[in-house]
């Protein structure tokens, strides 16, 4: 999985498409305000990015 957060829907769509092509399973966790907190050092999703397994 690859968690992502952002405020630009078009940019997030591009990142989802590109990272999917590289073998990741992107997971949109919301805006920078809410989702960004989850991804920050010490947050519950910090460091949990892993490669997609088929």
C-alpha positions as CSV (number, residue, x, y, z in Angstrom):
1,X,0.0,0.0,0.0
2,X,1.0,3.6,-0.5
3,X,-0.9,6.1,1.6
4,X,-1.4,9.6,0.1
5,X,-3.0,12.8,1.3
6,X,-3.6,16.0,-0.6
7,X,-5.9,18.9,-1.3
8,X,-5.7,18.8,-5.1
9,X,-8.1,16.0,-6.4
10,X,-6.6,16.1,-9.9
11,X,-3.1,15.7,-8.6
12,X,-4.1,12.8,-6.3
13,X,-5.8,11.1,-9.3
14,X,-2.5,11.3,-11.2
15,X,-0.5,9.9,-8.3
16,X,-3.0,7.1,-7.9
17,X,-2.8,6.2,-11.6
18,X,1.0,6.4,-11.7
19,X,1.7,4.5,-8.5
20,X,-0.7,1.8,-9.5
21,X,1.2,1.3,-12.7
22,X,4.4,0.9,-10.6
23,X,2.8,-1.9,-8.6
24,X,1.7,0.0,-5.5
25,X,-1.8,-0.1,-4.0
26,X,-2.6,3.6,-3.4
27,X,-4.9,4.5,-0.5
28,X,-6.2,8.1,-0.3
29,X,-6.4,9.1,3.3
30,X,-8.0,12.5,2.6
31,X,-6.8,16.1,2.8
32,X,-3.5,17.4,4.0
33,X,-5.1,18.5,7.2
34,X,-6.7,15.2,8.2
35,X,-4.8,12.6,6.2
36,X,-1.5,14.3,6.6
37,X,-1.7,13.9,10.4
38,X,-2.1,10.2,10.0
39,X,1.1,10.0,7.9
40,X,3.3,12.3,10.0
41,X,6.1,10.8,12.1
42,X,4.4,9.3,15.2
43,X,1.0,9.1,13.4
44,X,-0.8,5.8,13.1
45,X,0.1,5.3,9.5
46,X,3.7,6.5,9.7
47,X,6.1,4.1,8.0
48,X,3.4,1.6,7.0
49,X,3.8,1.9,3.2
50,X,4.4,-1.6,1.8
51,X,4.5,-3.0,-1.7
52,X,1.4,-4.6,-3.2
53,X,1.4,-8.3,-3.1
54,X,-0.5,-10.4,-5.7
